[in-house]
Amino acid sequence: MSDLTDRFMENVPGRYYVAKLCIGCCLCTAIAPDNFRENDDMELAVGNSYVYRQPENETQEGLCIEAMEVCPASAICNNGLSN
């Protein structure tokens, strides 16, 4: 069973990441498209999102926080470490 420490390997290094709890709803990619991407690998049974780029300014940081707060699976995490 997945937990918050079980991350998708596509996540770039940094404090934000998407855990394998992701249900592929793509809300995060709609809210913060500069930071999240959808894995559209057709070999996967269920799609998922991942952190494509860590936030680089206050606007992106705010959008990542918003995405984390609205994620229905609570799969977006912030480990508190600096980039």
Buried (B, 14 or more C-beta within 10 A) or exposed (E): EEEBEEBBEBBEEBBBBBBBBBBBBBBBBEBBEBBBBBBEEEEEEEBBBBBBBBBEEEEBBEBBBBBBEBBEBEBBBEEEEEE
